[in-house]
């Protein structure tokens, strides 16, 4: 059974395949409406427990994931689950790390690496992907490398 987001809800990004993923900042209140069925949290320290399944990628603010292979695996899981579940990707502010991860999901969905940041900025948040190294991470993202 497919249980996804309302495409008009705040923070919801529609990928070219039609998959819907919600990005948000954890420093803001949980938006009204349904909760995620799965969340990918991108934080420097472990997130608090939630009422839904979650996966944590250690990722300090303004930097890159501490373990890039683990991040790529987590992105792939989020992308796959977004086909039939309400997937949320979140960091503290919902822009830099979240935008970077959403751009990587866009790459997994078929958006060329060199267009993925622009795609997320157009369809999610104009301020997404905050640093030059985050942009470079997306440009070089390839989840198939060992």
Rosetta blueprint (number, residue, H / E / L):
1 X L
2 X L
3 X L
4 X L
5 X L
6 X L
7 X L
8 X L
9 X L
10 X L
11 X L
12 X E
13 X E
14 X E
15 X L
16 X L
17 X L
18 X L
19 X L
20 X E
21 X E
22 X E
23 X E
24 X E
25 X E
26 X L
27 X L
28 X L
29 X L
30 X L
31 X L
32 X L
33 X L
34 X L
35 X L
36 X L
37 X L
38 X E
39 X E
40 X E
41 X E
42 X E
43 X E
44 X L
45 X L
46 X L
47 X L
48 X L
49 X L
50 X L
51 X L
52 X L
53 X E
54 X E
55 X E
56 X E
57 X E
58 X E
59 X E
60 X L
61 X L
62 X L
63 X L
64 X L
65 X E
66 X L
67 X L
68 X H
69 X H
70 X H
71 X H
72 X H
73 X H
74 X H
75 X H
76 X H
77 X H
78 X H
79 X H
80 X H
81 X H
82 X L
83 X L
84 X L
85 X L
86 X L
87 X E
88 X E
89 X E
90 X E
91 X E
92 X L
93 X L
94 X L
95 X L
96 X H
97 X H
98 X H
99 X H
100 X H
101 X H
102 X H
103 X H
104 X H
105 X H
106 X H
107 X H
108 X H
109 X L
110 X L
111 X L
112 X L
113 X H
114 X H
115 X H
116 X H
117 X H
118 X H
119 X H
120 X H
121 X H
122 X H
123 X H
124 X L
125 X L
126 X L
127 X L
128 X L
129 X L
130 X L
131 X L
132 X H
133 X H
134 X H
135 X H
136 X H
137 X H
138 X H
139 X H
140 X L
141 X L
142 X L
143 X L
144 X L
145 X L
146 X L
